[in-house]
């Protein structure tokens, strides 16, 4: 599961993936909405890893 | 910029400023604890902050007021390249999730308050401890100065001139930090972050609606960059891609090495609090991405500014009624108070634990530590204030930039020890020195641009100097460790990671 944590690094640090104007979404060029989209995706990935871990302590 | 005093904006501003001042002093009694009796109370708020308090506190001191001013200013000036703050503040969270709970456990088990405490706990090396402590204090000082500069920009936008308002704001800040410790910024962060969220959400809906939609905003910026030429544009030039990615990665690795972010980590009540925050804190990143777009909205609104840093204040003044502009300016100014307070507390903790206790008074009591830290926080803030008043703004910017590369050099000492004790303190210390010297020298000789160039096989690659320095740092640490382990195979006092 921990491998999921690497996906944001790959998706965002390999800039040639997303350095384009098109396709635009709601007026946002691809470069912008692609990176903004990684915000909720990263949260989701971290949550998936979090959920898969056994709790290690009392809250 | 403005010469005329904006009375309505000013009144709203003063109202909110007074509100947080009262809260700051009241905070000493919040979540009751003996603030002056123990450094854990003054410097870490009692190590009891749960998920929501930590979310507001770390969000409040990681996404600083200066960010709200500087990121749109950079995006306004160069376009896509200024957006590196977005990937930076996304990839930082998988890292926080994986590493910071381990660091919290290491600190909690031994009662450590600072990064340098933790490093000393790993390696029992006073030299390495001091290196980490001094790096933290030196990197923090210009960062506090930048918060003041951010506050100065909005105060100026309301028509107030002179240094007096900044000095007054700072004295108030210094006094309630002195009396309440970390509880003050933690409590104020609730107000600050709520205000910033309101301001930004209103701005990103209303401003494009007034200007004709996001398509128009991006088109206006595109036209401006086409006319401007050079390394600007809505997407990156091929030569900017590697600097963009390495700046994002290097900044992400450096972000949680700073005393102010680590203070937020150490102040939370459990490792699980930190994990939940790694999931929830990206909400601020979304906000930051939208804030960055204010730089493009400035083009669509046909703003003319004398300094790029004026983009955000002028945009609010032109497009919003005075009372809302005042609200926005108050949000930014209060947004400067929270990180400035946490930064001075983080630096004061380092001074108390790793300089005063280690070298001057090893037998100091808990109450004595709190007393030293309170005084140290005042001195740190006075230093930052003097910095802003007497030195050119550019110095603070340059030093903050160098500070990022310096603090990144404490990464191996702090993080590697969580996983392995293979490295020797001598190696880590030498690696730290090599990284700082090479990085500073390279940045300096490039006219203080944070980029280094390397020629490989006929092609040259440009990348973030801090990341290059970190690689050098690790290489030197590894080689020295090999040599030292060969010469001195016996090591005492070093404990295996739990």
Interface residues (C-beta under 8 A of the other chain):
Chain A: X2 X5 X6 X8 X9 X12 X13 X14 X15 X16 X19 X20 X21 X24 X26 X27 X28 X29 X31 X32 X35 X36 X38 X39 X40 X42 X43 X45 X46 X47 X49 X50 X55 X56 X57 X59
Chain B: X80 X83 X86 X87 X90 X91 X93 X94 X97 X98 X208 X213 X214 X215 X216 X217 X218 X234 X235 X236 X241 X242 X244 X245 X248 X249 X270 X271 X272 X275 X276 X278 X279 X280 X282 X285 X286 X289 X293
